[in-house]
Amino acid sequence: MTTNEDAWSGTVAKKSRALLDGSNLYRRLEIRLDDGTHVDVKVDRDLWKQLEVGDRLVKEEGEKPHRVPHRV
């Protein structure tokens, strides 16, 4: 898992959600970073619903991750 202080950019490799503690639904993304490594990121429901595998995300230091719009 990354911390709020990390900055990164990458592509959604996998989406998952689970009731890890039996009462709260956790939404996670596996992100393939631009350098080829992978990180797991916990995200809120709104962002999780917006994303599909292959979408680009950017996270600035101290900020929440956000989706990068597709270019046509």
C-alpha positions as a Python dict, from the first residue, in 0.01 Angstrom:
ca = {
    (1, 'M'): (0, 0, 0),
    (2, 'T'): (114, 351, -68),
    (3, 'T'): (93, 641, 175),
    (4, 'N'): (-61, 984, 125),
    (5, 'E'): (290, 1132, 98),
    (6, 'D'): (385, 926, -209),
    (7, 'A'): (364, 1064, -562),
    (8, 'W'): (325, 832, -860),
    (9, 'S'): (160, 779, -1197),
    (10, 'G'): (55, 458, -1366),
    (11, 'T'): (-215, 240, -1517),
    (12, 'V'): (-490, 40, -1348),
    (13, 'A'): (-391, -328, -1378),
    (14, 'K'): (-665, -479, -1158),
    (15, 'K'): (-971, -372, -959),
    (16, 'S'): (-1089, -557, -649),
    (17, 'R'): (-1312, -514, -348),
    (18, 'A'): (-1357, -719, -34),
    (19, 'L'): (-1516, -726, 311),
    (20, 'L'): (-1185, -773, 490),
    (21, 'D'): (-1318, -707, 839),
    (22, 'G'): (-1667, -844, 777),
    (23, 'S'): (-1845, -508, 785),
    (24, 'N'): (-1660, -253, 568),
    (25, 'L'): (-1622, -286, 191),
    (26, 'Y'): (-1268, -196, 84),
    (27, 'R'): (-1195, -101, -277),
    (28, 'R'): (-844, -154, -405),
    (29, 'L'): (-659, -101, -727),
    (30, 'E'): (-340, -265, -843),
    (31, 'I'): (-147, 5, -1029),
    (32, 'R'): (134, -66, -1275),
    (33, 'L'): (362, 232, -1226),
    (34, 'D'): (544, 398, -1514),
    (35, 'D'): (869, 228, -1403),
    (36, 'G'): (705, -117, -1435),
    (37, 'T'): (659, -190, -1064),
    (38, 'H'): (318, -255, -905),
    (39, 'V'): (153, -97, -600),
    (40, 'D'): (-181, -159, -429),
    (41, 'V'): (-390, 150, -359),
    (42, 'K'): (-706, 184, -150),
    (43, 'V'): (-954, 424, -313),
    (44, 'D'): (-1300, 561, -239),
    (45, 'R'): (-1617, 430, -401),
    (46, 'D'): (-1664, 719, -647),
    (47, 'L'): (-1316, 685, -799),
    (48, 'W'): (-1337, 303, -803),
    (49, 'K'): (-1665, 318, -1001),
    (50, 'Q'): (-1516, 562, -1257),
    (51, 'L'): (-1217, 345, -1340),
    (52, 'E'): (-1160, 51, -1572),
    (53, 'V'): (-851, -163, -1621),
    (54, 'G'): (-616, 33, -1849),
    (55, 'D'): (-714, 380, -1721),
    (56, 'R'): (-434, 617, -1621),
    (57, 'L'): (-405, 756, -1268),
    (58, 'V'): (-181, 1024, -1121),
    (59, 'K'): (-120, 1090, -754),
    (60, 'E'): (57, 1402, -641),
    (61, 'E'): (230, 1414, -303),
    (62, 'G'): (-24, 1481, -27),
    (63, 'E'): (-322, 1451, -266),
    (64, 'K'): (-568, 1176, -358),
    (65, 'P'): (-520, 984, -684),
    (66, 'H'): (-715, 1114, -984),
    (67, 'R'): (-799, 978, -1327),
    (68, 'V'): (-623, 1119, -1631),
    (69, 'P'): (-872, 1177, -1915),
    (70, 'H'): (-825, 967, -2230),
    (71, 'R'): (-685, 1152, -2529),
    (72, 'V'): (-834, 1090, -2870),
}
